Amino acid sequence: MIKSISLLLIANVFMTIAWYAHLKTMSTKPLWIVILFSWMIALLEYCFQVPANRIGYQYFSLPQLKVMQEILTMSIFAIFCVLYMKVPLTKNFLYASACLILAAFFIFRDLPKH
């Protein structure tokens, strides 16, 4: 279970970098170069995401895996926004976080695995 969560965490770091880092670092590069760069990073994401889902599916239901992945995605994205892109956190980030906490509560409350 911890292995699956750890792999999801790593995958989401790569995903965030692949999808958003180029906005700051490669804004003047041709789009085809940016796409190739992002695809190379996304391949690393898949190398962690696919095993994370395969391992996690032994412990979690599919909806539980998805909600967990979204919570990790938004958490990493918030850190990325603040530290790398220098975007300040606003109340809307907090409201979105509250919604994710509620999503986790409801999806893990009584949904049986498989």
ZILINCOR-V267521 format. One record per residue. N is the residue number from 1. PHI is phi in radians with two decimals (none if undefined). OMEGA is omega in whole degrees, -180 to 180 (NA if undefined). Layout:
n->N phi->PHI omega->OMEGA
n->N phi->PHI omega->OMEGA
//
This chain:
n->1 phi->none omega->179
n->2 phi->-1.12 omega->179
n->3 phi->-1.07 omega->179
n->4 phi->-1.09 omega->180
n->5 phi->-1.13 omega->178
n->6 phi->-1.10 omega->178
n->7 phi->-1.15 omega->176
n->8 phi->-1.09 omega->179
n->9 phi->-1.07 omega->179
n->10 phi->-1.08 omega->180
n->11 phi->-1.02 omega->-178
n->12 phi->-1.24 omega->174
n->13 phi->-1.12 omega->178
n->14 phi->-1.08 omega->-179
n->15 phi->-1.07 omega->-180
n->16 phi->-1.09 omega->178
n->17 phi->-1.12 omega->-178
n->18 phi->-1.08 omega->-174
n->19 phi->-1.46 omega->-169
n->20 phi->-2.19 omega->-176
n->21 phi->-1.08 omega->-178
n->22 phi->-1.11 omega->180
n->23 phi->-1.10 omega->180
n->24 phi->-1.75 omega->-170
n->25 phi->-1.62 omega->-174
n->26 phi->-2.27 omega->-174
n->27 phi->-1.13 omega->-180
n->28 phi->-1.76 omega->-180
n->29 phi->-1.39 omega->175
n->30 phi->-1.06 omega->-176
n->31 phi->-1.03 omega->-178
n->32 phi->-1.12 omega->177
n->33 phi->-1.21 omega->179
n->34 phi->-1.10 omega->179
n->35 phi->-1.11 omega->179
n->36 phi->-1.07 omega->178
n->37 phi->-1.03 omega->-179
n->38 phi->-1.14 omega->179
n->39 phi->-1.12 omega->179
n->40 phi->-1.10 omega->179
n->41 phi->-1.23 omega->-180
n->42 phi->-1.11 omega->176
n->43 phi->-1.07 omega->176
n->44 phi->-1.11 omega->177
n->45 phi->-1.00 omega->-178
n->46 phi->-1.12 omega->179
n->47 phi->-1.12 omega->176
n->48 phi->-1.77 omega->-176
n->49 phi->-1.16 omega->-177
n->50 phi->-1.10 omega->177
n->51 phi->-1.13 omega->178
n->52 phi->-1.05 omega->179
n->53 phi->-1.20 omega->-179
n->54 phi->-1.12 omega->179
n->55 phi->-1.19 omega->-177
n->56 phi->-1.11 omega->-179
n->57 phi->-1.17 omega->174
n->58 phi->-1.30 omega->-175
n->59 phi->-2.01 omega->-174
n->60 phi->-2.11 omega->172
n->61 phi->-1.34 omega->179
n->62 phi->-1.06 omega->176
n->63 phi->-1.07 omega->178
n->64 phi->-1.12 omega->178
n->65 phi->-1.04 omega->-177
n->66 phi->-1.15 omega->180
n->67 phi->-1.12 omega->178
n->68 phi->-1.06 omega->180
n->69 phi->-1.09 omega->180
n->70 phi->-1.16 omega->178
n->71 phi->-1.12 omega->177
n->72 phi->-1.09 omega->180
n->73 phi->-1.02 omega->-178
n->74 phi->-1.20 omega->178
n->75 phi->-1.15 omega->179
n->76 phi->-1.16 omega->179
n->77 phi->-1.08 omega->179
n->78 phi->-1.09 omega->178
n->79 phi->-1.11 omega->179
n->80 phi->-1.05 omega->180
n->81 phi->-1.02 omega->-175
n->82 phi->-1.28 omega->-173
n->83 phi->-1.39 omega->-174
n->84 phi->-1.73 omega->-177
n->85 phi->-1.57 omega->179
n->86 phi->1.04 omega->176
n->87 phi->-1.64 omega->-179
n->88 phi->-1.26 omega->173
n->89 phi->-1.29 omega->179
n->90 phi->-2.07 omega->176
n->91 phi->-1.04 omega->-180
n->92 phi->-1.11 omega->174
n->93 phi->-1.08 omega->179
n->94 phi->-1.15 omega->177
n->95 phi->-1.11 omega->178
n->96 phi->-1.10 omega->178
n->97 phi->-1.10 omega->178
n->98 phi->-1.09 omega->178
n->99 phi->-1.12 omega->178
n->100 phi->-1.16 omega->177
n->101 phi->-1.11 omega->177
n->102 phi->-1.13 omega->178
n->103 phi->-1.05 omega->179
n->104 phi->-1.09 omega->179
n->105 phi->-1.00 omega->-176
n->106 phi->-1.24 omega->-177
n->107 phi->-1.30 omega->-180
n->108 phi->-1.68 omega->-175
n->109 phi->-1.03 omega->-176
n->110 phi->-2.51 omega->179
n->111 phi->-1.40 omega->-180
n->112 phi->-1.25 omega->175
n->113 phi->-1.20 omega->-180
n->114 phi->0.94 omega->NA
//
